[in-house]
């Protein structure tokens, strides 16, 4: 358990609260990630700008492939569940999501999605040669800009998972594959 006190939305810096309000409205709740990181409004503002730049630089399917892969591999249900739900909202297939979270092998990944997933897995396992090969394959399949953006997005999701796991964050909604909220266990 952390000694960092979660903040209510009313306690968050007014400028940060204004920036976070669309996310809160979209999700329907003020998530623990923002409850904790709200203690550092300048840091979280910069982080949100960075996050937005990365999300804008990647097609939705690659962003979600990376998110689901990293969050599953690191065992962080909080972020994985959010991205399961977002993937559905984006129109991505349930079988595709199940494949990326290790519940099935029925979903078909495109070559670019497969390279992005391989890049994420190699980075997380600290297999640099494999990561370089996956990065090159992704660049060849898409573009150098997309490949570099994917590289940064893998590390951003790794950091989000590290912060969330350390602070033992829980999500008030469950996985799309179950009706009950999950903790941070796989």
C-alpha positions as protocol buffer text, in pm:
chain_id: "A"
residue {
  index: 1
  type: UNK
  ca { x: 0 y: 0 z: 0 }
}
residue {
  index: 2
  type: UNK
  ca { x: 127 y: 345 z: -86 }
}
residue {
  index: 3
  type: UNK
  ca { x: 158 y: 639 z: 149 }
}
residue {
  index: 4
  type: UNK
  ca { x: 69 y: 878 z: -132 }
}
residue {
  index: 5
  type: UNK
  ca { x: -284 y: 1009 z: -77 }
}
residue {
  index: 6
  type: UNK
  ca { x: -515 y: 998 z: -379 }
}
residue {
  index: 7
  type: UNK
  ca { x: -676 y: 1331 z: -461 }
}
residue {
  index: 8
  type: UNK
  ca { x: -1037 y: 1399 z: -543 }
}
residue {
  index: 9
  type: UNK
  ca { x: -1105 y: 1581 z: -869 }
}
residue {
  index: 10
  type: UNK
  ca { x: -1187 y: 1896 z: -667 }
}
residue {
  index: 11
  type: UNK
  ca { x: -845 y: 1885 z: -501 }
}
residue {
  index: 12
  type: UNK
  ca { x: -653 y: 1880 z: -830 }
}
residue {
  index: 13
  type: UNK
  ca { x: -495 y: 2201 z: -956 }
}
residue {
  index: 14
  type: UNK
  ca { x: -768 y: 2393 z: -1147 }
}
residue {
  index: 15
  type: UNK
  ca { x: -570 y: 2408 z: -1474 }
}
residue {
  index: 16
  type: UNK
  ca { x: -497 y: 2036 z: -1458 }
}
residue {
  index: 17
  type: UNK
  ca { x: -858 y: 1961 z: -1366 }
}
residue {
  index: 18
  type: UNK
  ca { x: -972 y: 2151 z: -1676 }
}
residue {
  index: 19
  type: UNK
  ca { x: -733 y: 1950 z: -1892 }
}
residue {
  index: 20
  type: UNK
  ca { x: -843 y: 1619 z: -1736 }
}
residue {
  index: 21
  type: UNK
  ca { x: -1218 y: 1687 z: -1747 }
}
residue {
  index: 22
  type: UNK
  ca { x: -1271 y: 1553 z: -2103 }
}
residue {
  index: 23
  type: UNK
  ca { x: -1099 y: 1228 z: -2003 }
}
residue {
  index: 24
  type: UNK
  ca { x: -1309 y: 1201 z: -1687 }
}
residue {
  index: 25
  type: UNK
  ca { x: -1623 y: 1267 z: -1891 }
}
residue {
  index: 26
  type: UNK
  ca { x: -1525 y: 1005 z: -2153 }
}
residue {
  index: 27
  type: UNK
  ca { x: -1443 y: 740 z: -1892 }
}
residue {
  index: 28
  type: UNK
  ca { x: -1725 y: 823 z: -1655 }
}
residue {
  index: 29
  type: UNK
  ca { x: -1494 y: 826 z: -1352 }
}
residue {
  index: 30
  type: UNK
  ca { x: -1184 y: 1000 z: -1213 }
}
residue {
  index: 31
  type: UNK
  ca { x: -930 y: 720 z: -1230 }
}
residue {
  index: 32
  type: UNK
  ca { x: -668 y: 643 z: -970 }
}
residue {
  index: 33
  type: UNK
  ca { x: -385 y: 727 z: -1209 }
}
residue {
  index: 34
  type: UNK
  ca { x: -492 y: 1091 z: -1213 }
}
residue {
  index: 35
  type: UNK
  ca { x: -585 y: 1084 z: -844 }
}
residue {
  index: 36
  type: UNK
  ca { x: -221 y: 1008 z: -762 }
}
residue {
  index: 37
  type: UNK
  ca { x: -30 y: 1195 z: -1030 }
}
residue {
  index: 38
  type: UNK
  ca { x: -243 y: 1504 z: -966 }
}
residue {
  index: 39
  type: UNK
  ca { x: 5 y: 1584 z: -689 }
}
residue {
  index: 40
  type: UNK
  ca { x: 250 y: 1693 z: -961 }
}
residue {
  index: 41
  type: UNK
  ca { x: 38 y: 1904 z: -1200 }
}
residue {
  index: 42
  type: UNK
  ca { x: 329 y: 2029 z: -1411 }
}
residue {
  index: 43
  type: UNK
  ca { x: 463 y: 1679 z: -1459 }
}
residue {
  index: 44
  type: UNK
  ca { x: 125 y: 1529 z: -1547 }
}
residue {
  index: 45
  type: UNK
  ca { x: 48 y: 1816 z: -1786 }
}
residue {
  index: 46
  type: UNK
  ca { x: 373 y: 1750 z: -1974 }
}
residue {
  index: 47
  type: UNK
  ca { x: 306 y: 1377 z: -1963 }
}
residue {
  index: 48
  type: UNK
  ca { x: -43 y: 1425 z: -2110 }
}
residue {
  index: 49
  type: UNK
  ca { x: 98 y: 1640 z: -2390 }
}
residue {
  index: 50
  type: UNK
  ca { x: 360 y: 1374 z: -2462 }
}
residue {
  index: 51
  type: UNK
  ca { x: 91 y: 1105 z: -2453 }
}
residue {
  index: 52
  type: UNK
  ca { x: -127 y: 1300 z: -2694 }
}
residue {
  index: 53
  type: UNK
  ca { x: 162 y: 1352 z: -2935 }
}
residue {
  index: 54
  type: UNK
  ca { x: 239 y: 979 z: -2938 }
}
residue {
  index: 55
  type: UNK
  ca { x: -123 y: 876 z: -2976 }
}
residue {
  index: 56
  type: UNK
  ca { x: -158 y: 1118 z: -3267 }
}
residue {
  index: 57
  type: UNK
  ca { x: 155 y: 979 z: -3435 }
}
residue {
  index: 58
  type: UNK
  ca { x: 30 y: 619 z: -3442 }
}
residue {
  index: 59
  type: UNK
  ca { x: -271 y: 455 z: -3604 }
}
residue {
  index: 60
  type: UNK
  ca { x: -522 y: 344 z: -3340 }
}
residue {
  index: 61
  type: UNK
  ca { x: -466 y: -25 z: -3407 }
}
residue {
  index: 62
  type: UNK
  ca { x: -90 y: 0 z: -3347 }
}
residue {
  index: 63
  type: UNK
  ca { x: -139 y: 212 z: -3037 }
}
residue {
  index: 64
  type: UNK
  ca { x: -381 y: -42 z: -2894 }
}
residue {
  index: 65
  type: UNK
  ca { x: -164 y: -339 z: -2994 }
}
residue {
  index: 66
  type: UNK
  ca { x: 124 y: -182 z: -2801 }
}
residue {
  index: 67
  type: UNK
  ca { x: -91 y: -86 z: -2501 }
}
residue {
  index: 68
  type: UNK
  ca { x: -252 y: -429 z: -2467 }
}
residue {
  index: 69
  type: UNK
  ca { x: 79 y: -610 z: -2514 }
}
residue {
  index: 70
  type: UNK
  ca { x: 274 y: -404 z: -2261 }
}
residue {
  index: 71
  type: UNK
  ca { x: 0 y: -397 z: -1997 }
}
residue {
  index: 72
  type: UNK
  ca { x: -60 y: -771 z: -2029 }
}
residue {
  index: 73
  type: UNK
  ca { x: 308 y: -859 z: -2023 }
}
residue {
  index: 74
  type: UNK
  ca { x: 366 y: -642 z: -1714 }
}
residue {
  index: 75
  type: UNK
  ca { x: 52 y: -770 z: -1540 }
}
residue {
  index: 76
  type: UNK
  ca { x: -112 y: -429 z: -1497 }
}
residue {
  index: 77
  type: UNK
  ca { x: -485 y: -493 z: -1526 }
}
residue {
  index: 78
  type: UNK
  ca { x: -581 y: -129 z: -1461 }
}
residue {
  index: 79
  type: UNK
  ca { x: -441 y: 0 z: -1789 }
}
residue {
  index: 80
  type: UNK
  ca { x: -508 y: -322 z: -1980 }
}
residue {
  index: 81
  type: UNK
  ca { x: -880 y: -308 z: -1899 }
}
residue {
  index: 82
  type: UNK
  ca { x: -900 y: 56 z: -2005 }
}
residue {
  index: 83
  type: UNK
  ca { x: -740 y: -32 z: -2338 }
}
residue {
  index: 84
  type: UNK
  ca { x: -963 y: -338 z: -2387 }
}
residue {
  index: 85
  type: UNK
  ca { x: -1260 y: -103 z: -2356 }
}
residue {
  index: 86
  type: UNK
  ca { x: -1105 y: 165 z: -2575 }
}
residue {
  index: 87
  type: UNK
  ca { x: -1022 y: -93 z: -2841 }
}
residue {
  index: 88
  type: UNK
  ca { x: -1386 y: -196 z: -2858 }
}
residue {
  index: 89
  type: UNK
  ca { x: -1495 y: 168 z: -2885 }
}
residue {
  index: 90
  type: UNK
  ca { x: -1250 y: 211 z: -3172 }
}
residue {
  index: 91
  type: UNK
  ca { x: -1416 y: -80 z: -3352 }
}
residue {
  index: 92
  type: UNK
  ca { x: -1136 y: -332 z: -3304 }
}
residue {
  index: 93
  type: UNK
  ca { x: -1246 y: -695 z: -3299 }
}
residue {
  index: 94
  type: UNK
  ca { x: -1298 y: -873 z: -2967 }
}
residue {
  index: 95
  type: UNK
  ca { x: -1100 y: -1177 z: -3090 }
}
residue {
  index: 96
  type: UNK
  ca { x: -814 y: -943 z: -3185 }
}
residue {
  index: 97
  type: UNK
  ca { x: -817 y: -797 z: -2833 }
}
residue {
  index: 98
  type: UNK
  ca { x: -829 y: -1147 z: -2681 }
}
residue {
  index: 99
  type: UNK
  ca { x: -522 y: -1244 z: -2882 }
}
residue {
  index: 100
  type: UNK
  ca { x: -325 y: -944 z: -2757 }
}
residue {
  index: 101
  type: UNK
  ca { x: -413 y: -1009 z: -2393 }
}
residue {
  index: 102
  type: UNK
  ca { x: -331 y: -1380 z: -2414 }
}
residue {
  index: 103
  type: UNK
  ca { x: -688 y: -1514 z: -2391 }
}
residue {
  index: 104
  type: UNK
  ca { x: -702 y: -1656 z: -2742 }
}
residue {
  index: 105
  type: UNK
  ca { x: -504 y: -1703 z: -3058 }
}
residue {
  index: 106
  type: UNK
  ca { x: -802 y: -1655 z: -3291 }
}
residue {
  index: 107
  type: UNK
  ca { x: -752 y: -1287 z: -3370 }
}
residue {
  index: 108
  type: UNK
  ca { x: -548 y: -1208 z: -3676 }
}
residue {
  index: 109
  type: UNK
  ca { x: -277 y: -945 z: -3647 }
}
residue {
  index: 110
  type: UNK
  ca { x: -160 y: -751 z: -3949 }
}
residue {
  index: 111
  type: UNK
  ca { x: 214 y: -754 z: -4017 }
}
residue {
  index: 112
  type: UNK
  ca { x: 247 y: -401 z: -3870 }
}
residue {
  index: 113
  type: UNK
  ca { x: 54 y: -500 z: -3555 }
}
residue {
  index: 114
  type: UNK
  ca { x: 267 y: -812 z: -3520 }
}
residue {
  index: 115
  type: UNK
  ca { x: 589 y: -609 z: -3554 }
}
residue {
  index: 116
  type: UNK
  ca { x: 466 y: -355 z: -3297 }
}
residue {
  index: 117
  type: UNK
  ca { x: 382 y: -639 z: -3057 }
}
residue {
  index: 118
  type: UNK
  ca { x: 721 y: -803 z: -3118 }
}
residue {
  index: 119
  type: UNK
  ca { x: 892 y: -469 z: -3053 }
}
residue {
  index: 120
  type: UNK
  ca { x: 709 y: -430 z: -2722 }
}
residue {
  index: 121
  type: UNK
  ca { x: 784 y: -785 z: -2607 }
}
residue {
  index: 122
  type: UNK
  ca { x: 1152 y: -756 z: -2702 }
}
residue {
  index: 123
  type: UNK
  ca { x: 1195 y: -423 z: -2521 }
}
residue {
  index: 124
  type: UNK
  ca { x: 1025 y: -555 z: -2208 }
}
residue {
  index: 125
  type: UNK
  ca { x: 1249 y: -862 z: -2210 }
}
residue {
  index: 126
  type: UNK
  ca { x: 1557 y: -647 z: -2276 }
}
residue {
  index: 127
  type: UNK
  ca { x: 1633 y: -840 z: -2596 }
}
residue {
  index: 128
  type: UNK
  ca { x: 1795 y: -555 z: -2788 }
}
residue {
  index: 129
  type: UNK
  ca { x: 1876 y: -746 z: -3107 }
}
residue {
  index: 130
  type: UNK
  ca { x: 1517 y: -867 z: -3133 }
}
residue {
  index: 131
  type: UNK
  ca { x: 1390 y: -515 z: -3059 }
}
residue {
  index: 132
  type: UNK
  ca { x: 1610 y: -371 z: -3333 }
}
residue {
  index: 133
  type: UNK
  ca { x: 1485 y: -631 z: -3580 }
}
residue {
  index: 134
  type: UNK
  ca { x: 1121 y: -563 z: -3489 }
}
residue {
  index: 135
  type: UNK
  ca { x: 1179 y: -187 z: -3514 }
}
residue {
  index: 136
  type: UNK
  ca { x: 1333 y: -228 z: -3860 }
}
residue {
  index: 137
  type: UNK
  ca { x: 1047 y: -455 z: -3971 }
}
residue {
  index: 138
  type: UNK
  ca { x: 789 y: -206 z: -3843 }
}
residue {
  index: 139
  type: UNK
  ca { x: 964 y: 81 z: -4022 }
}
residue {
  index: 140
  type: UNK
  ca { x: 971 y: -122 z: -4343 }
}
residue {
  index: 141
  type: UNK
  ca { x: 601 y: -210 z: -4311 }
}
residue {
  index: 142
  type: UNK
  ca { x: 486 y: 144 z: -4214 }
}
residue {
  index: 143
  type: UNK
  ca { x: 735 y: 431 z: -4196 }
}
residue {
  index: 144
  type: UNK
  ca { x: 1033 y: 540 z: -3991 }
}
residue {
  index: 145
  type: UNK
  ca { x: 816 y: 799 z: -3814 }
}
residue {
  index: 146
  type: UNK
  ca { x: 563 y: 534 z: -3710 }
}
residue {
  index: 147
  type: UNK
  ca { x: 841 y: 299 z: -3594 }
}
residue {
  index: 148
  type: UNK
  ca { x: 1006 y: 565 z: -3378 }
}
residue {
  index: 149
  type: UNK
  ca { x: 669 y: 668 z: -3237 }
}
residue {
  index: 150
  type: UNK
  ca { x: 597 y: 303 z: -3154 }
}
residue {
  index: 151
  type: UNK
  ca { x: 933 y: 275 z: -2979 }
}
residue {
  index: 152
  type: UNK
  ca { x: 849 y: 572 z: -2757 }
}
residue {
  index: 153
  type: UNK
  ca { x: 495 y: 444 z: -2699 }
}
residue {
  index: 154
  type: UNK
  ca { x: 625 y: 110 z: -2572 }
}
residue {
  index: 155
  type: UNK
  ca { x: 842 y: 287 z: -2316 }
}
residue {
  index: 156
  type: UNK
  ca { x: 559 y: 524 z: -2221 }
}
residue {
  index: 157
  type: UNK
  ca { x: 324 y: 234 z: -2148 }
}
residue {
  index: 158
  type: UNK
  ca { x: 603 y: 57 z: -1957 }
}
residue {
  index: 159
  type: UNK
  ca { x: 637 y: 368 z: -1740 }
}
residue {
  index: 160
  type: UNK
  ca { x: 260 y: 396 z: -1686 }
}
residue {
  index: 161
  type: UNK
  ca { x: 254 y: 33 z: -1575 }
}
residue {
  index: 162
  type: UNK
  ca { x: 547 y: 85 z: -1339 }
}
residue {
  index: 163
  type: UNK
  ca { x: 383 y: 387 z: -1174 }
}
residue {
  index: 164
  type: UNK
  ca { x: 45 y: 216 z: -1150 }
}
residue {
  index: 165
  type: UNK
  ca { x: 178 y: -108 z: -1010 }
}
residue {
  index: 166
  type: UNK
  ca { x: 391 y: 73 z: -752 }
}
residue {
  index: 167
  type: UNK
  ca { x: 87 y: 273 z: -638 }
}
residue {
  index: 168
  type: UNK
  ca { x: -131 y: -45 z: -645 }
}
residue {
  index: 169
  type: UNK
  ca { x: -397 y: 117 z: -863 }
}
residue {
  index: 170
  type: UNK
  ca { x: -734 y: -54 z: -906 }
}
residue {
  index: 171
  type: UNK
  ca { x: -996 y: 15 z: -1170 }
}
residue {
  index: 172
  type: UNK
  ca { x: -1369 y: 55 z: -1089 }
}
residue {
  index: 173
  type: UNK
  ca { x: -1471 y: -139 z: -1401 }
}
residue {
  index: 174
  type: UNK
  ca { x: -1403 y: -494 z: -1512 }
}
residue {
  index: 175
  type: UNK
  ca { x: -1242 y: -654 z: -1812 }
}
residue {
  index: 176
  type: UNK
  ca { x: -1448 y: -691 z: -2127 }
}
residue {
  index: 177
  type: UNK
  ca { x: -1394 y: -1063 z: -2074 }
}
residue {
  index: 178
  type: UNK
  ca { x: -1556 y: -1071 z: -1728 }
}
residue {
  index: 179
  type: UNK
  ca { x: -1822 y: -887 z: -1535 }
}
residue {
  index: 180
  type: UNK
  ca { x: -1615 y: -834 z: -1222 }
}
residue {
  index: 181
  type: UNK
  ca { x: -1348 y: -567 z: -1168 }
}
residue {
  index: 182
  type: UNK
  ca { x: -1002 y: -716 z: -1161 }
}
residue {
  index: 183
  type: UNK
  ca { x: -708 y: -626 z: -945 }
}
residue {
  index: 184
  type: UNK
  ca { x: -356 y: -600 z: -1084 }
}
residue {
  index: 185
  type: UNK
  ca { x: -315 y: -975 z: -1119 }
}
residue {
  index: 186
  type: UNK
  ca { x: -309 y: -1128 z: -1464 }
}
